[in-house]
Amino acid sequence: MSAMIEWSWRIEDAHSIICGSWSNEDLWDSSFQRIKGQAVLDVAVFGRLPELDIHLSNDLHVLSFMTAEGDPPWALFDRRADKATLHVRAGQLCLE
């Protein structure tokens, strides 16, 4: 399985936002180092318009967080034989 968040994302710990797509890019490398190699404990969707929450083994969360018009631009890809993709279309979860 793979996840894609096109834009408007953030990384959170239990108490704050560590870094996000609108943060100073100087913060990105150290933030990405904190999530690299972590196991995925859970993947959830939340919100009236579905957003993605990926819970990692070090208790960090990677979230989609769309701030522009349209659908939240994220997808989950199943790279096994059936190649299903979960994404949002017209505000609803769509499995293709």
N, CA, C and O atoms as CSV, one atom per row, in Angstrom:
chain,resi,resn,atom,element,x,y,z
A,1,MET,N,N,0.845,-1.174,0.000
A,1,MET,CA,C,0.000,0.000,0.000
A,1,MET,C,C,0.892,1.238,0.000
A,1,MET,O,O,1.958,1.258,0.615
A,2,SER,N,N,0.435,2.251,-0.694
A,2,SER,CA,C,1.133,3.538,-0.738
A,2,SER,C,C,0.120,4.650,-0.544
A,2,SER,O,O,-1.053,4.507,-0.887
A,3,ALA,N,N,0.586,5.757,0.009
A,3,ALA,CA,C,-0.258,6.933,0.187
A,3,ALA,C,C,0.330,8.091,-0.602
A,3,ALA,O,O,1.548,8.231,-0.711
A,4,MET,N,N,-0.550,8.916,-1.148
A,4,MET,CA,C,-0.143,10.131,-1.853
A,4,MET,C,C,-0.969,11.284,-1.291
A,4,MET,O,O,-2.198,11.229,-1.267
A,5,ILE,N,N,-0.282,12.316,-0.845
A,5,ILE,CA,C,-0.940,13.566,-0.466
A,5,ILE,C,C,-0.350,14.623,-1.376
A,5,ILE,O,O,0.828,14.964,-1.270
A,6,GLU,N,N,-1.178,15.138,-2.271
A,6,GLU,CA,C,-0.671,16.052,-3.295
A,6,GLU,C,C,-0.202,17.375,-2.701
A,6,GLU,O,O,0.882,17.857,-3.033
A,7,TRP,N,N,-0.999,17.956,-1.836
A,7,TRP,CA,C,-0.610,19.212,-1.206
A,7,TRP,C,C,-1.470,19.450,0.024
A,7,TRP,O,O,-2.417,18.710,0.290
A,8,SER,N,N,-1.135,20.471,0.754
A,8,SER,CA,C,-1.785,20.797,2.024
A,8,SER,C,C,-1.764,19.592,2.963
A,8,SER,O,O,-2.745,18.860,3.092
A,9,TRP,N,N,-0.629,19.415,3.603
A,9,TRP,CA,C,-0.391,18.331,4.537
A,9,TRP,C,C,0.272,18.904,5.782
A,9,TRP,O,O,0.776,20.027,5.780
A,10,ARG,N,N,0.259,18.106,6.845
A,10,ARG,CA,C,1.010,18.487,8.045
A,10,ARG,C,C,1.405,17.245,8.820
A,10,ARG,O,O,0.805,16.179,8.677
A,11,ILE,N,N,2.432,17.412,9.646
A,11,ILE,CA,C,2.920,16.361,10.533
A,11,ILE,C,C,2.687,16.857,11.955
A,11,ILE,O,O,3.106,17.959,12.310
A,12,GLU,N,N,2.018,16.040,12.770
A,12,GLU,CA,C,1.672,16.427,14.140
A,12,GLU,C,C,2.277,15.450,15.138
A,12,GLU,O,O,2.433,14.261,14.860
A,13,ASP,N,N,2.617,15.991,16.323
A,13,ASP,CA,C,2.864,15.114,17.457
A,13,ASP,C,C,1.648,15.251,18.375
A,13,ASP,O,O,0.626,15.790,17.951
A,14,ALA,N,N,1.732,14.785,19.596
A,14,ALA,CA,C,0.574,14.802,20.492
A,14,ALA,C,C,0.138,16.208,20.888
A,14,ALA,O,O,-0.997,16.406,21.323
A,15,HIS,N,N,1.037,17.194,20.740
A,15,HIS,CA,C,0.742,18.515,21.280
A,15,HIS,C,C,0.802,19.659,20.283
A,15,HIS,O,O,0.369,20.768,20.596
A,16,SER,N,N,1.335,19.411,19.077
A,16,SER,CA,C,1.498,20.539,18.153
A,16,SER,C,C,1.716,20.068,16.720
A,16,SER,O,O,1.909,18.881,16.455
A,17,ILE,N,N,1.681,21.028,15.814
A,17,ILE,CA,C,2.040,20.782,14.425
A,17,ILE,C,C,3.552,20.946,14.323
A,17,ILE,O,O,4.087,22.005,14.651
A,18,ILE,N,N,4.236,19.909,13.873
A,18,ILE,CA,C,5.695,19.938,13.742
A,18,ILE,C,C,6.098,20.686,12.481
A,18,ILE,O,O,7.045,21.472,12.484
A,19,CYS,N,N,5.363,20.428,11.400
A,19,CYS,CA,C,5.726,20.960,10.097
A,19,CYS,C,C,4.535,20.762,9.174
A,19,CYS,O,O,3.736,19.846,9.370
A,20,GLY,N,N,4.418,21.611,8.180
A,20,GLY,CA,C,3.353,21.446,7.201
A,20,GLY,C,C,3.765,21.983,5.852
A,20,GLY,O,O,4.853,22.537,5.689
A,21,SER,N,N,2.881,21.812,4.889
A,21,SER,CA,C,3.187,22.216,3.514
A,21,SER,C,C,3.412,23.718,3.380
A,21,SER,O,O,4.028,24.159,2.410
A,22,TRP,N,N,2.930,24.505,4.326
A,22,TRP,CA,C,3.164,25.950,4.289
A,22,TRP,C,C,4.257,26.385,5.265
A,22,TRP,O,O,4.498,27.581,5.431
A,23,SER,N,N,4.920,25.420,5.912
A,23,SER,CA,C,6.027,25.750,6.813
A,23,SER,C,C,7.258,26.144,6.008
A,23,SER,O,O,7.354,25.867,4.813
A,24,ASN,N,N,8.189,26.790,6.682
A,24,ASN,CA,C,9.477,27.095,6.075
A,24,ASN,C,C,10.111,25.784,5.620
A,24,ASN,O,O,10.207,24.838,6.402
A,25,GLU,N,N,10.538,25.722,4.378
A,25,GLU,CA,C,11.098,24.483,3.824
A,25,GLU,C,C,12.347,24.016,4.568
A,25,GLU,O,O,12.724,22.849,4.456
A,26,ASP,N,N,12.992,24.895,5.319
A,26,ASP,CA,C,14.146,24.491,6.128
A,26,ASP,C,C,13.747,23.464,7.195
A,26,ASP,O,O,14.597,22.707,7.664
A,27,LEU,N,N,12.472,23.429,7.582
A,27,LEU,CA,C,11.989,22.467,8.575
A,27,LEU,C,C,11.676,21.102,7.975
A,27,LEU,O,O,11.592,20.113,8.702
A,28,TRP,N,N,11.504,21.039,6.674
A,28,TRP,CA,C,11.026,19.817,6.042
A,28,TRP,C,C,11.970,18.637,6.243
A,28,TRP,O,O,11.518,17.565,6.644
A,29,ASP,N,N,13.258,18.797,5.980
A,29,ASP,CA,C,14.176,17.659,6.030
A,29,ASP,C,C,14.186,17.007,7.407
A,29,ASP,O,O,14.065,15.786,7.509
A,30,SER,N,N,14.326,17.790,8.456
A,30,SER,CA,C,14.362,17.198,9.802
A,30,SER,C,C,13.019,16.562,10.155
A,30,SER,O,O,12.977,15.551,10.857
A,31,SER,N,N,11.936,17.141,9.679
A,31,SER,CA,C,10.609,16.563,9.931
A,31,SER,C,C,10.432,15.253,9.175
A,31,SER,O,O,9.910,14.284,9.725
A,32,PHE,N,N,10.863,15.221,7.918
A,32,PHE,CA,C,10.761,13.993,7.129
A,32,PHE,C,C,11.634,12.893,7.723
A,32,PHE,O,O,11.261,11.721,7.677
A,33,GLN,N,N,12.793,13.252,8.281
A,33,GLN,CA,C,13.657,12.257,8.919
A,33,GLN,C,C,12.938,11.588,10.090
A,33,GLN,O,O,13.163,10.410,10.367
A,34,ARG,N,N,12.084,12.331,10.771
A,34,ARG,CA,C,11.349,11.777,11.916
A,34,ARG,C,C,10.287,10.765,11.495
A,34,ARG,O,O,9.910,9.907,12.293
A,35,ILE,N,N,9.798,10.849,10.257
A,35,ILE,CA,C,8.766,9.902,9.829
A,35,ILE,C,C,9.320,8.760,8.974
A,35,ILE,O,O,8.662,7.732,8.815
A,36,LYS,N,N,10.521,8.934,8.426
A,36,LYS,CA,C,11.112,7.874,7.601
A,36,LYS,C,C,11.355,6.624,8.432
A,36,LYS,O,O,11.842,6.697,9.560
A,37,GLY,N,N,11.007,5.476,7.858
A,37,GLY,CA,C,11.258,4.199,8.505
A,37,GLY,C,C,10.272,3.816,9.591
A,37,GLY,O,O,10.395,2.742,10.180
A,38,GLN,N,N,9.305,4.661,9.870
A,38,GLN,CA,C,8.314,4.349,10.894
A,38,GLN,C,C,7.255,3.404,10.334
A,38,GLN,O,O,6.895,3.486,9.159
A,39,ALA,N,N,6.769,2.520,11.170
A,39,ALA,CA,C,5.676,1.630,10.773
A,39,ALA,C,C,4.357,2.393,10.842
A,39,ALA,O,O,4.176,3.278,11.678
A,40,VAL,N,N,3.455,2.036,9.959
A,40,VAL,CA,C,2.111,2.619,9.968
A,40,VAL,C,C,1.251,1.787,10.912
A,40,VAL,O,O,1.061,0.590,10.701
A,41,LEU,N,N,0.728,2.438,11.963
A,41,LEU,CA,C,-0.128,1.751,12.926
A,41,LEU,C,C,-1.588,1.770,12.508
A,41,LEU,O,O,-2.328,0.820,12.762
A,42,ASP,N,N,-2.000,2.862,11.861
A,42,ASP,CA,C,-3.406,3.013,11.502
A,42,ASP,C,C,-3.526,4.053,10.397
A,42,ASP,O,O,-2.719,4.979,10.306
A,43,VAL,N,N,-4.526,3.892,9.574
A,43,VAL,CA,C,-4.891,4.895,8.576
A,43,VAL,C,C,-6.377,5.145,8.760
A,43,VAL,O,O,-7.174,4.207,8.774
A,44,ALA,N,N,-6.747,6.409,8.900
A,44,ALA,CA,C,-8.149,6.763,9.117
A,44,ALA,C,C,-8.512,7.956,8.248
A,44,ALA,O,O,-7.651,8.728,7.825
A,45,VAL,N,N,-9.796,8.087,7.994
A,45,VAL,CA,C,-10.302,9.297,7.353
A,45,VAL,C,C,-11.132,10.044,8.387
A,45,VAL,O,O,-11.740,9.434,9.267
A,46,PHE,N,N,-11.153,11.369,8.273
A,46,PHE,CA,C,-11.896,12.188,9.226
A,46,PHE,C,C,-12.458,13.393,8.495
A,46,PHE,O,O,-11.967,13.769,7.430
A,47,GLY,N,N,-13.469,13.986,9.061
A,47,GLY,CA,C,-14.030,15.221,8.534
A,47,GLY,C,C,-15.221,15.000,7.614
A,47,GLY,O,O,-15.440,13.912,7.082
A,48,ARG,N,N,-15.977,16.073,7.450
A,48,ARG,CA,C,-17.143,16.044,6.564
A,48,ARG,C,C,-16.724,15.782,5.131
A,48,ARG,O,O,-17.370,15.010,4.422
A,49,LEU,N,N,-15.646,16.420,4.701
A,49,LEU,CA,C,-14.978,16.095,3.439
A,49,LEU,C,C,-13.767,15.264,3.832
A,49,LEU,O,O,-12.884,15.770,4.526
A,50,PRO,N,N,-13.696,14.018,3.414
A,50,PRO,CA,C,-12.704,13.087,3.973
A,50,PRO,C,C,-11.253,13.535,3.795
A,50,PRO,O,O,-10.782,13.774,2.684
A,51,GLU,N,N,-10.572,13.639,4.923
A,51,GLU,CA,C,-9.137,13.889,4.967
A,51,GLU,C,C,-8.469,12.637,5.514
A,51,GLU,O,O,-9.122,11.792,6.126
A,52,LEU,N,N,-7.179,12.524,5.293
A,52,LEU,CA,C,-6.413,11.328,5.634
A,52,LEU,C,C,-5.573,11.573,6.889
A,52,LEU,O,O,-4.965,12.632,7.036
A,53,ASP,N,N,-5.543,10.593,7.787
A,53,ASP,CA,C,-4.709,10.624,8.994
A,53,ASP,C,C,-3.925,9.316,9.043
A,53,ASP,O,O,-4.504,8.241,9.200
A,54,ILE,N,N,-2.604,9.418,8.907
A,54,ILE,CA,C,-1.727,8.249,8.959
A,54,ILE,C,C,-0.990,8.286,10.296
A,54,ILE,O,O,-0.171,9.175,10.532
A,55,HIS,N,N,-1.282,7.317,11.173
A,55,HIS,CA,C,-0.692,7.240,12.513
A,55,HIS,C,C,0.553,6.363,12.437
A,55,HIS,O,O,0.481,5.209,12.016
A,56,LEU,N,N,1.692,6.910,12.846
A,56,LEU,CA,C,2.977,6.211,12.761
A,56,LEU,C,C,3.402,5.646,14.114
A,56,LEU,O,O,2.889,6.054,15.156
A,57,SER,N,N,4.342,4.705,14.087
A,57,SER,CA,C,4.765,3.993,15.292
A,57,SER,C,C,5.452,4.880,16.325
A,57,SER,O,O,5.530,4.494,17.491
A,58,ASN,N,N,5.945,6.037,15.945
A,58,ASN,CA,C,6.539,6.960,16.918
A,58,ASN,C,C,5.518,7.986,17.405
A,58,ASN,O,O,5.887,9.027,17.949
A,59,ASP,N,N,4.245,7.691,17.208
A,59,ASP,CA,C,3.105,8.519,17.620
A,59,ASP,C,C,3.016,9.852,16.895
A,59,ASP,O,O,2.339,10.768,17.364
A,60,LEU,N,N,3.690,9.972,15.757
A,60,LEU,CA,C,3.459,11.124,14.889
A,60,LEU,C,C,2.316,10.783,13.945
A,60,LEU,O,O,2.040,9.614,13.678
A,61,HIS,N,N,1.662,11.817,13.450
A,61,HIS,CA,C,0.570,11.660,12.494
A,61,HIS,C,C,0.876,12.510,11.272
A,61,HIS,O,O,1.297,13.660,11.397
A,62,VAL,N,N,0.666,11.944,10.093
A,62,VAL,CA,C,0.755,12.682,8.836
A,62,VAL,C,C,-0.680,12.841,8.353
A,62,VAL,O,O,-1.399,11.857,8.177
A,63,LEU,N,N,-1.091,14.097,8.138
A,63,LEU,CA,C,-2.471,14.375,7.766
A,63,LEU,C,C,-2.551,15.168,6.476
A,63,LEU,O,O,-1.742,16.060,6.225
A,64,SER,N,N,-3.541,14.827,5.662
A,64,SER,CA,C,-3.891,15.718,4.555
A,64,SER,C,C,-4.730,16.831,5.176
A,64,SER,O,O,-5.407,16.616,6.182
A,65,PHE,N,N,-4.685,18.011,4.579
A,65,PHE,CA,C,-5.404,19.137,5.167
A,65,PHE,C,C,-5.641,20.176,4.083
A,65,PHE,O,O,-4.987,21.219,4.059
A,66,MET,N,N,-6.576,19.889,3.189
A,66,MET,CA,C,-6.824,20.736,2.028
A,66,MET,C,C,-7.309,22.121,2.441
A,66,MET,O,O,-8.135,22.260,3.343
A,67,THR,N,N,-6.783,23.143,1.768
A,67,THR,CA,C,-7.153,24.530,2.080
A,67,THR,C,C,-7.642,25.289,0.856
A,67,THR,O,O,-7.812,26.507,0.920
A,68,ALA,N,N,-7.872,24.606,-0.248
A,68,ALA,CA,C,-8.352,25.253,-1.472
A,68,ALA,C,C,-9.623,24.541,-1.937
A,68,ALA,O,O,-10.015,23.516,-1.380
A,69,GLU,N,N,-10.251,25.100,-2.958
A,69,GLU,CA,C,-11.496,24.525,-3.472
A,69,GLU,C,C,-11.257,23.153,-4.105
A,69,GLU,O,O,-10.143,22.817,-4.507
A,70,GLY,N,N,-12.327,22.380,-4.180
A,70,GLY,CA,C,-12.247,21.045,-4.772
A,70,GLY,C,C,-12.182,19.967,-3.712
A,70,GLY,O,O,-12.445,20.214,-2.535
A,71,ASP,N,N,-11.832,18.786,-4.139
A,71,ASP,CA,C,-11.736,17.637,-3.238
A,71,ASP,C,C,-10.363,17.574,-2.577
A,71,ASP,O,O,-9.380,18.041,-3.151
A,72,PRO,N,N,-10.285,16.999,-1.372
A,72,PRO,CA,C,-8.981,16.756,-0.773
A,72,PRO,C,C,-8.146,15.864,-1.702
A,72,PRO,O,O,-8.578,14.766,-2.054
A,73,PRO,N,N,-6.950,16.329,-2.102
A,73,PRO,CA,C,-6.165,15.592,-3.100
A,73,PRO,C,C,-5.222,14.552,-2.491
A,73,PRO,O,O,-4.005,14.739,-2.471
A,74,TRP,N,N,-5.791,13.472,-2.005
A,74,TRP,CA,C,-4.995,12.368,-1.495
A,74,TRP,C,C,-5.513,11.066,-2.105
A,74,TRP,O,O,-6.631,11.014,-2.618
A,75,ALA,N,N,-4.699,10.030,-2.045
A,75,ALA,CA,C,-5.108,8.709,-2.520
A,75,ALA,C,C,-4.321,7.634,-1.783
A,75,ALA,O,O,-3.173,7.844,-1.392
A,76,LEU,N,N,-4.946,6.495,-1.603
A,76,LEU,CA,C,-4.284,5.285,-1.121
A,76,LEU,C,C,-4.272,4.302,-2.275
A,76,LEU,O,O,-5.307,4.027,-2.881
A,77,PHE,N,N,-3.092,3.773,-2.576
A,77,PHE,CA,C,-2.915,2.867,-3.706
A,77,PHE,C,C,-2.632,1.465,-3.192
A,77,PHE,O,O,-1.758,1.274,-2.346
A,78,ASP,N,N,-3.361,0.494,-3.696
A,78,ASP,CA,C,-3.092,-0.908,-3.413
A,78,ASP,C,C,-2.286,-1.442,-4.586
A,78,ASP,O,O,-2.813,-1.578,-5.690
A,79,ARG,N,N,-1.031,-1.742,-4.361
A,79,ARG,CA,C,-0.140,-2.153,-5.447
A,79,ARG,C,C,-0.142,-3.668,-5.681
A,79,ARG,O,O,0.682,-4.188,-6.433
A,80,ARG,N,N,-1.071,-4.364,-5.032
A,80,ARG,CA,C,-1.199,-5.799,-5.304
A,80,ARG,C,C,-1.936,-5.986,-6.627
A,80,ARG,O,O,-2.203,-5.010,-7.328
A,81,ALA,N,N,-2.258,-7.199,-6.965
A,81,ALA,CA,C,-2.807,-7.531,-8.285
A,81,ALA,C,C,-4.072,-6.752,-8.645
A,81,ALA,O,O,-4.251,-6.398,-9.810
A,82,ASP,N,N,-4.960,-6.474,-7.676
A,82,ASP,CA,C,-6.216,-5.802,-8.022
A,82,ASP,C,C,-6.057,-4.301,-8.258
A,82,ASP,O,O,-6.906,-3.685,-8.901
A,83,LYS,N,N,-4.997,-3.717,-7.754
A,83,LYS,CA,C,-4.629,-2.321,-7.997
A,83,LYS,C,C,-5.757,-1.325,-7.705
A,83,LYS,O,O,-6.002,-0.413,-8.494
A,84,ALA,N,N,-6.427,-1.500,-6.593
A,84,ALA,CA,C,-7.484,-0.573,-6.194
A,84,ALA,C,C,-6.886,0.726,-5.671
A,84,ALA,O,O,-5.806,0.728,-5.080
A,85,THR,N,N,-7.593,1.830,-5.892
A,85,THR,CA,C,-7.193,3.145,-5.404
A,85,THR,C,C,-8.369,3.763,-4.656
A,85,THR,O,O,-9.490,3.793,-5.164
A,86,LEU,N,N,-8.107,4.255,-3.442
A,86,LEU,CA,C,-9.114,4.961,-2.659
A,86,LEU,C,C,-8.777,6.439,-2.699
A,86,LEU,O,O,-7.647,6.828,-2.404
A,87,HIS,N,N,-9.750,7.268,-3.063
A,87,HIS,CA,C,-9.545,8.715,-3.116
A,87,HIS,C,C,-10.886,9.397,-2.897
A,87,HIS,O,O,-11.887,8.732,-2.628
A,88,VAL,N,N,-10.914,10.714,-3.010
A,88,VAL,CA,C,-12.140,11.480,-2.800
A,88,VAL,C,C,-12.592,12.060,-4.134
A,88,VAL,O,O,-11.807,12.656,-4.872
A,89,ARG,N,N,-13.881,11.870,-4.427
A,89,ARG,CA,C,-14.475,12.475,-5.624
A,89,ARG,C,C,-15.836,13.051,-5.224
A,89,ARG,O,O,-16.672,12.352,-4.651
A,90,ALA,N,N,-16.044,14.318,-5.532
A,90,ALA,CA,C,-17.299,15.008,-5.200
A,90,ALA,C,C,-17.621,14.889,-3.710
A,90,ALA,O,O,-18.782,14.749,-3.325
A,91,GLY,N,N,-16.575,14.947,-2.877
A,91,GLY,CA,C,-16.752,14.925,-1.435
A,91,GLY,C,C,-17.015,13.566,-0.827
A,91,GLY,O,O,-17.274,13.475,0.373
A,92,GLN,N,N,-16.957,12.496,-1.624
A,92,GLN,CA,C,-17.230,11.141,-1.149
A,92,GLN,C,C,-16.021,10.239,-1.392
A,92,GLN,O,O,-15.259,10.446,-2.337
A,93,LEU,N,N,-15.855,9.236,-0.527
A,93,LEU,CA,C,-14.812,8.243,-0.759
A,93,LEU,C,C,-15.148,7.455,-2.014
A,93,LEU,O,O,-16.303,7.093,-2.239
A,94,CYS,N,N,-14.143,7.193,-2.823
A,94,CYS,CA,C,-14.330,6.512,-4.099
A,94,CYS,C,C,-13.251,5.439,-4.233
A,94,CYS,O,O,-12.062,5.744,-4.143
A,95,LEU,N,N,-13.655,4.191,-4.446
A,95,LEU,CA,C,-12.733,3.079,-4.635
A,95,LEU,C,C,-12.773,2.664,-6.095
A,95,LEU,O,O,-13.820,2.273,-6.612
A,96,GLU,N,N,-11.632,2.751,-6.753
A,96,GLU,CA,C,-11.551,2.392,-8.172
A,96,GLU,C,C,-10.439,1.392,-8.394
A,96,GLU,O,O,-10.209,0.965,-9.525
